[in-house]
Amino acid sequence: MRANLASTVLARNRALQDTYGFGEYAGQVTISDNDPRPPYLQLADALRKSIESGERAPGSRLPSIRDLARDYGISAQTVQNALRELRTEGLVVSQQGRAFFVRDPSKEGGPEPALSARVSILEATVKDLANRLAKLEQHPQDQ
């Protein structure tokens, strides 16, 4: 029974490799409890390596969140966190309700700014608006 299950898993992993062209994906990389990094970073690193090595061509579709969660033995939320990391780095793009794809650098749009950079931009905008409002309140125009 156990050998039968192992051969079924191996066959499924080979099918996934053929479908997704993702060498490390098909069960060859596992999430380790002994690794000090959180599981989402371990997965993000494995996916990043396959993208940067060229195993995943620009524009190619990544496996579904459900498939990655099942095959790595982690939760869907953990997979989403890993994909969010890659999206922030500009390595993948997502299409609502469809899938994640390896970003094509020849197409418009670069990596998302880091959260701290976005917060800094928002803080500067709020400060500018506050200054403009203060000036308006100092010099009310007659209407």
C-alpha positions as CSV (number, residue, x, y, z in Angstrom):
1,M,0.0,0.0,0.0
2,R,2.8,2.5,1.0
3,A,4.8,1.7,-2.2
4,N,1.7,2.2,-4.2
5,L,1.1,5.6,-2.6
6,A,4.7,6.6,-3.2
7,S,4.6,5.7,-6.8
8,T,1.3,7.7,-7.2
9,V,2.9,10.7,-5.6
10,L,6.0,10.4,-7.8
11,A,3.9,10.1,-10.9
12,R,1.9,13.2,-9.9
13,N,5.1,15.1,-9.2
14,R,6.5,14.2,-12.6
15,A,3.2,15.4,-14.2
16,L,3.5,18.7,-12.3
17,Q,7.1,19.0,-13.5
18,D,5.9,18.5,-17.0
19,T,3.0,20.9,-16.6
20,Y,4.8,23.7,-14.8
21,G,8.4,23.1,-15.9
22,F,9.5,23.6,-12.3
23,G,12.3,21.3,-11.3
24,E,12.6,22.1,-7.6
25,Y,8.8,22.2,-7.2
26,A,7.8,18.7,-7.5
27,G,8.6,17.5,-4.0
28,Q,12.3,17.9,-4.4
29,V,12.3,21.0,-2.1
30,T,10.7,20.6,1.3
31,I,9.9,23.0,4.1
32,S,12.2,22.2,7.0
33,D,11.3,22.5,10.6
34,N,15.0,22.8,11.3
35,D,15.4,25.8,9.1
36,P,15.3,29.0,11.2
37,R,13.5,30.9,8.5
38,P,9.7,30.9,8.5
39,P,8.1,28.5,6.1
40,Y,6.8,31.3,3.8
41,L,10.4,32.5,3.4
42,Q,11.6,29.0,2.6
43,L,9.0,28.7,-0.1
44,A,9.7,32.1,-1.4
45,D,13.4,31.3,-1.6
46,A,12.7,28.0,-3.5
47,L,10.4,29.8,-6.0
48,R,12.8,32.7,-6.3
49,K,15.7,30.4,-7.1
50,S,13.7,28.7,-9.9
51,I,12.7,32.0,-11.4
52,E,16.2,33.5,-11.2
53,S,17.8,30.3,-12.7
54,G,15.5,30.5,-15.7
55,E,13.6,27.3,-14.9
56,R,10.5,29.5,-14.8
57,A,10.3,31.6,-18.0
58,P,8.9,35.1,-17.9
59,G,5.1,35.0,-18.4
60,S,4.8,31.4,-17.2
61,R,2.1,30.4,-14.8
62,L,3.0,29.3,-11.2
63,P,1.2,26.4,-9.7
64,S,-2.0,27.3,-7.8
65,I,-1.9,28.2,-4.2
66,R,-3.8,25.0,-3.3
67,D,-1.3,22.9,-5.3
68,L,1.7,24.6,-3.6
69,A,0.2,24.2,-0.2
70,R,-0.6,20.5,-0.7
71,D,2.7,19.7,-2.2
72,Y,4.8,21.5,0.4
73,G,2.7,20.5,3.3
74,I,1.9,24.0,4.4
75,S,-1.2,26.2,4.7
76,A,-2.6,28.2,1.8
77,Q,-2.0,31.4,3.9
78,T,1.7,30.5,4.1
79,V,1.8,30.1,0.3
80,Q,0.1,33.5,-0.1
81,N,2.6,35.1,2.2
82,A,5.5,33.6,0.1
83,L,3.8,34.8,-3.2
84,R,3.3,38.3,-1.6
85,E,7.1,38.4,-1.0
86,L,7.8,37.6,-4.6
87,R,5.2,40.1,-5.9
88,T,6.8,42.8,-3.7
89,E,10.2,42.0,-5.1
90,G,8.8,42.3,-8.6
91,L,9.4,38.6,-9.5
92,V,5.8,37.7,-10.0
93,V,2.5,39.3,-10.9
94,S,-1.0,38.2,-10.0
95,Q,-4.3,38.4,-11.8
96,Q,-7.2,38.6,-9.5
97,G,-9.0,35.3,-9.5
98,R,-6.7,33.7,-12.0
99,A,-3.1,32.9,-11.0
100,F,0.4,34.1,-10.3
101,F,2.8,34.5,-13.3
102,V,6.5,35.1,-13.5
103,R,6.9,38.8,-14.3
104,D,8.1,39.6,-17.8
105,P,10.7,42.4,-17.4
106,S,10.1,43.6,-20.9
107,K,6.6,44.6,-20.0
108,E,5.8,47.8,-18.2
109,G,5.9,47.9,-14.4
110,G,8.7,47.2,-12.1
111,P,8.8,45.9,-8.6
112,E,6.4,47.3,-6.0
113,P,8.1,49.7,-3.6
114,A,8.8,48.2,-0.2
115,L,6.2,48.9,2.4
116,S,8.5,51.4,4.2
117,A,9.0,53.3,1.0
118,R,5.2,53.4,0.4
119,V,4.6,54.6,4.0
120,S,7.2,57.4,3.5
121,I,5.5,58.5,0.3
122,L,2.2,58.6,2.1
123,E,3.6,60.5,5.1
124,A,5.1,63.1,2.8
125,T,1.8,63.5,1.0
126,V,-0.2,63.9,4.2
127,K,2.4,66.5,5.4
128,D,2.1,68.4,2.2
129,L,-1.7,68.3,2.4
130,A,-1.6,69.4,6.0
131,N,0.6,72.4,5.1
132,R,-1.7,73.4,2.2
133,L,-4.7,73.2,4.5
134,A,-3.0,75.3,7.2
135,K,-2.3,78.0,4.5
136,L,-5.9,78.0,3.4
137,E,-7.1,78.3,6.9
138,Q,-4.7,81.3,7.6
139,H,-5.9,83.2,4.5
140,P,-9.6,82.4,4.0
141,Q,-10.9,83.7,0.7
142,D,-14.1,85.6,0.6
143,Q,-16.7,83.9,-1.3
